[in-house]
């Protein structure tokens, strides 16, 4: 899986695509969205703080109506989290528990944003 096993500095060179707040996610009953996406992970934004433990796998549920993707499970490892301008940000790496269907859906979403991105991808921050 891309990004797995790389140091933080090495992961920062992986391409990232910025989303447009259409990829909805739910974590611990709280709704948020994916703000940007990379080959092995993503940055989630939530309107309120969540009590999360770095290194732990969380069962994140994602959906993307624009591609017709109903809710699917996206087990993800929390790498970092922080408050940011009244919101809560969290960097996730896809967990080893992500099944084939989850990887295919994640790949479709990433491909969608890569093809619709007007700007060049920026370095990975997860």
Beta strands, then each sheet from edge to edge (+ up, - down):
strand 1: 15-18
strand 2: 24-27
strand 3: 30-38
strand 4: 41-46
strand 5: 57-64
strand 6: 69-84
strand 7: 87-94
strand 8: 122-123
sheet 1: 8+ 1- 3+ 2- 5+ 6- 7+ 4-
end
